[in-house]
Amino acid sequence: MNIHSVYFLGIALAYLVLLFIIAYYAENREQAGSSIINNPYVYSFSLAVYCSSWTFYGSVGKAATSGLAFLTIYIGPTLMAVLWPVVLKKVIRISRANNITTISDFIGSRYGKSLVVSAVVTLIAVAGVIPYLGLQIKAVMSTFAIMTGESRSSSIVGLILTIVVGVFAIIFGARHLDSSERHSGVVFAIAFESLVKLLAFVTVGIFVTYGLFHGFGDIFSKIRLAGFGHLLLLGSGSKTGYGEWFALNFLSMMAIMFLPRQFQMSVVENYDESHVTTALWLFPLYLFLINLFVLPIAFAGILKGVTGHRADYFVLTLPLQYGGRVLSLFAFIGGFSAAVSMIIVSSIALSTMIMHSFVMPGIVSLSGMPRYHAWVLNIKRLVILMIVLLGYLFAVYIGEFYSLVDIGLRSFEAVALFAPAFFLGLYWRRGNKAGALAGLIAGFLVWFYTLMMPGLVKAGVMQHNSLVQWMMNSRALAPNALFGVQGLGKWGGPLVWSMLLNVMLYVGVSVLTRRSKDEEIQSLVFVESYDKVKELIAGSSYTVGDIEGLLAQYIGSTEAYDTVQQFLIRKDTTRDRLTPRELFELRSDAEMTLAGAIGTPMASLVFENKLELTEHEREDLSRSIQGITRNLRSSRQELTERNRELMYLKEFSENIIESAPVGIITVDGLLRVNYWNREMERMTGVRHDEAINRSILLLLPWIPNHVLIGDEEHELTVHDQAGSTFKLKASPLKGSLGGYVIIIEDISEKKKMEEQLLQTSKLANIGKLTAGIAHEIGNPLASIFSLVQELMALNFRSKQDLTFTVESLNTINNHVERIARIVRSLGDFARVHTSEKTVTDISEILDRTLSLVKYDKRFRHIEFNRQADSIPGMLVNPDQIQQVFLNLILNALDAMPGGGRLDVRMKANDGFVEIQFSDTGAGIDPAVIGRIFDPFFTTKPQSSGTGLGLNICATIIKEYNGNISVESRKGEGTTFFIKLPLRENIR
Amino acid sequence: MKNKELWIFIFLAGLLGFSWPVLAIVRDGVGTYLFVFWALFIGLAAVAARAGGRQR
């Protein structure tokens, strides 16, 4: 190991430390009750564990040698993904109901909870997946050699990394025995790694396509000119026939369902069944993006003649030769990510399968050890280490003989063998254990003979004796053309023969043999609904005492009693009133309690009393399982406690939200409603279930779009089509999913009351003014009266009479005009205005108000000083603004009973209109100045003040997002300042 | 069309689009066809998933 190796080993270990931190963070969040993996996007990204180093490196190698064939590995899962709502959701439901945690348990459980079927499935999975694990380790070792410039892969580096990754899998995947619990740390770390490898691959792709060439067109035209045009074809003239194309698509469709790591992520780690709906398009989109640049990179490698390494590593060698160290390091991390994620999840999934199918049955017969549960857990950890080490050995001793794609496809062929037992088992009730076993074993033999044996012989692992030589060279048994049939393709041939035999034997044997009662029940559980099972079992001979007694033997009488009591409470019944159906359900519950600790098949065996143990062995086993159960019980109790707290909090918050007198809505990032409270139903007439998942913009079209964009809070007043007024506040929701919480208050009534109050206040002001203005009308009227009397006394005989008459009429006319003007001013002010805003010159409103008050005799001793700049037209309600001005002027008048000066200034400044009313009156006592805008606060005698004037002023100014303030000195005078924003109120 | 039937229909449409004889018809531009059809297929699945979610 040279200095470069140490450097890159350090980088790889640092990356693993980062993964540890990420996984630790996710686990902490889970324990705190705010799971980060309960998210459809994290779920979708975690499924991308499918994209291992085969995708990262091998796809390019495949594209460089076979052209478009590499796409089948991703098109198959894309096709399968659209069937997930039909298939995967059913699998998740069945698995959850039966505490199933592995693909082997699933298939075994379908066939009467058969341990033998489980064991065969596990065996096939281990045989198929260990080489695949080796492939990842081989890729890591090879890329290390490329990065460090060594000619050979360092097996020490491979071993160190293998062990570290194994330790990671142990820490986050085998902390507890209950394999039905989710591994939030692992899931989140895998989702993170998926992002890293996608970014790394796309970055290299962009660099190659646009940095080394001039885009896709340039690369494709050059590759055609270089004589590699066949790589862009399918069928005749290319290296991939349509038969092979179909076979590879089929294989990858099966792989996405049956690879143990995919089952682990898509079924066991699934938090919410609804996440599947997002994953069915997001996961294929991920596959699409990661494949977008495969062809350009492969062709660039060919065109640039990158030598020294095979095409499998063009993703690394191209950046290394042309892109510099940073890009090549990023590519290295991406490939490392892809390999590590696969190793971690596969080792966890395989270890659980081995534990449930092989180790637990063995441990049962060796029970009696002290600290049994700790031993079981340690064995599981050991199994994980063994799995990764087996992968390492494969990489070192056999991996050299295969390309990355070749190894991967052998694994796909192996897991595809589960298809008949899995799919037919889900939809065909007649399928039984004997049929499943016959099909699986026959398929496995074909797989081993056609795909594994040639490689093992080549590597020297198997002896090339005369029998093997004869078989492999014979015309009928040649592995690459079984039974002498040519033309099925390298992968199509083994697939066709293994699948044909598998299906034929599965169907044939199932039809010819009988099912046991267990198989019959399980076939109903998997194919039909659970209710039918209850009917079938109605004649069960179990009693509640039998079930409790049987359970007590293994988990202790207290736990057994609790299990039965909880069931009775849930069913709201008593021991005496249990129906046969309920008895069956109780038995299933009891069986599931054991299954979480020791696996489904073992729990089934234990529960059916099929284990033939001596009394002493039974006691030992019982003690051991009680140890495990205590362990589980404490975590279950903790979980129950947390759940209870959570439920209480949920109920508490929902009660508050539901009884709130304001409408509360939450929407997701796509603006679809996911909460709609009772007040919203009342306000809009739209029911909760009608609103959920619909777009808020369609439900409430009067909400302006801009309030639901960006991360800012918005508060505004809006009107609906029916003219109701609402106060709306939209705040972005924190968290990765985005969305908004919208609070809506119906303020129509409040608005009406405000308008009425305004009108009342206005009438009160008119009342005040009338007294002062009366003499303004009285004086001219007296003059008119006197003139009319004099005119009536005239006899119109002299010219003087005529002249007097003309002068008098002129005077009368002037007086009448003046009176009319005063009455018109008062009338204008008193009229009920609409609440609509119009573009208005507010300096004109000021002038109108000053003209009105000048008629009041009390203003005779007041000196007015008006300074008003030109103000742009503002969108205001003139009536409201005049009310503000009048209130302030009348207050100034009240403050200056003996006369004084009132300065009114109005100017536009820095985006605001500033209006100032300064009087030289008595001033306001500092002790009460803070309360003058409060409603019903007044310093005047009760007969002359309501205490609403200044409060109305403040309310009106606030409505325009403005501000009103006051400064006063006792004995010197008072100044009111008003600031109105121009930008918001201008048109 | 029920939800399950819709997904099976989309699956069959995809299977047809990604298989012979359609691939033989677009033989000369099969690379471009595969990527375009793939993208459209994902888009269709996304739309169907959203529509399904809304129906629920």
Interface residues (C-beta under 8 A of the other chain):
Chain A: L68 L71 I75 T78 L79 A81 V82 L83 P85 V86 F220 L232 L233 L234 G235 Y242 W245 F246 N249 S274 T277 T278 L280 W281 P284 L285 F288 L292 L295 R672 N693 R694
Chain B: N3 K4 W7 I8 I10 F11 G14 L15 F18 S19 W20 L23 A24 R27 V30 G31 L34 F35 W38 A39 F41 I42 A45 A46 A48 A49 G52 G53 R54 R56
